[in-house]
Amino acid sequence: KKTHGEKQHGAWELIQRSHAVANGCYVAVANRIGHEVIKGVGGDGIEFWGQSFVAGTSGEIVSKASTNKEEILIVPVDLDHVDTTRTHWPFLRDRRIDAYDGLTKRLLD
């Protein structure tokens, strides 16, 4: 965490927010806090950075927990806004699921 933590956290948050944008919906992301040493693995263990959050349909952070205490976020969401987002930016409408066929194969010819 000391060496790569900021970049890892930034990437983790960015990809979760991207899921909200790509799917036009709210995304709730949970992450615990604290430190855990895994028996039999060795090393210093894992430090969790917390900061659970809810992202809105445009990827904006609607609510975010802290880095150093256990919290439960209760976040009201507007499901009508999901419909509005998906109507005005129909990201999923334009996907080409017929082009996905090759993804299920190990090698493409």
C-alpha positions in Angstrom: 0.0 0.0 0.0 2.9 2.4 0.7 4.4 1.9 -2.7 1.4 1.5 -5.0 -1.6 2.2 -2.8 -2.7 5.6 -4.2 -2.5 4.3 -7.8 -4.3 1.0 -6.9 -7.0 2.9 -5.0 -7.5 5.3 -7.8 -7.8 2.5 -10.4 -10.2 0.5 -8.1 -12.4 3.6 -7.7 -12.3 4.5 -11.4 -13.3 1.1 -12.6 -16.2 0.9 -10.2 -17.4 4.3 -11.3 -17.0 3.2 -14.9 -19.4 0.3 -14.3 -22.0 2.8 -13.2 -21.5 4.8 -16.4 -21.4 1.8 -18.7 -24.6 0.3 -17.3 -26.4 3.6 -16.6 -27.2 2.7 -13.0 -26.1 3.3 -9.5 -23.3 1.1 -8.2 -22.7 0.3 -4.5 -19.1 -0.6 -3.7 -18.1 -2.2 -0.4 -14.6 -2.2 1.0 -13.6 -3.0 4.6 -11.0 -1.3 6.7 -8.2 -2.6 8.8 -5.3 -5.0 8.5 -5.3 -8.7 8.0 -2.4 -11.2 8.2 -3.2 -14.4 6.3 -1.9 -17.4 8.2 0.4 -19.7 6.2 1.0 -17.1 3.5 3.7 -14.9 5.2 4.4 -11.3 4.5 3.0 -8.2 6.2 -0.6 -9.0 5.3 -3.1 -6.8 3.7 -4.2 -3.3 4.7 -7.7 -2.4 3.5 -8.4 1.2 2.7 -12.1 1.4 3.3 -13.9 4.2 1.4 -16.9 2.2 0.4 -19.0 4.3 -1.9 -22.1 4.7 -4.1 -21.6 6.0 -7.6 -24.4 7.6 -9.6 -25.4 6.9 -13.2 -22.8 9.3 -14.5 -20.0 7.9 -12.3 -20.2 10.7 -9.8 -19.7 9.7 -6.2 -23.0 10.1 -4.4 -21.7 9.1 -0.9 -18.4 7.8 0.5 -17.4 6.2 3.7 -14.2 7.0 5.6 -10.8 5.4 5.6 -10.5 4.6 9.3 -13.9 3.5 10.8 -16.6 1.0 10.1 -19.6 2.6 8.6 -22.8 1.6 6.9 -23.9 3.9 4.1 -27.6 4.3 3.6 -28.0 6.1 0.3 -31.4 7.0 -1.3 -31.4 6.5 -5.1 -33.8 7.7 -7.7 -34.7 4.8 -9.9 -36.5 7.2 -12.3 -33.1 8.8 -12.9 -31.8 5.4 -14.1 -34.5 5.3 -16.7 -33.8 8.9 -17.7 -30.1 8.2 -18.0 -30.6 5.0 -20.1 -33.0 6.9 -22.4 -30.8 9.9 -23.0 -27.5 7.9 -23.2 -28.5 4.5 -24.5 -25.0 3.0 -24.1 -26.3 -0.6 -23.9 -28.6 -0.2 -26.8 -25.8 0.2 -29.3 -23.8 -2.8 -28.2 -23.2 -5.6 -30.8 -23.8 -8.8 -28.9 -23.4 -10.8 -32.1 -19.8 -9.8 -32.1 -19.2 -11.4 -28.7 -19.3 -15.0 -30.0 -15.5 -15.3 -30.3 -15.0 -14.3 -26.6 -16.1 -17.7 -25.5 -13.3 -19.5 -27.4 -9.8 -19.8 -26.2 -8.2 -19.1 -29.6 -9.7 -17.2 -32.5 -8.9 -18.5 -36.0 
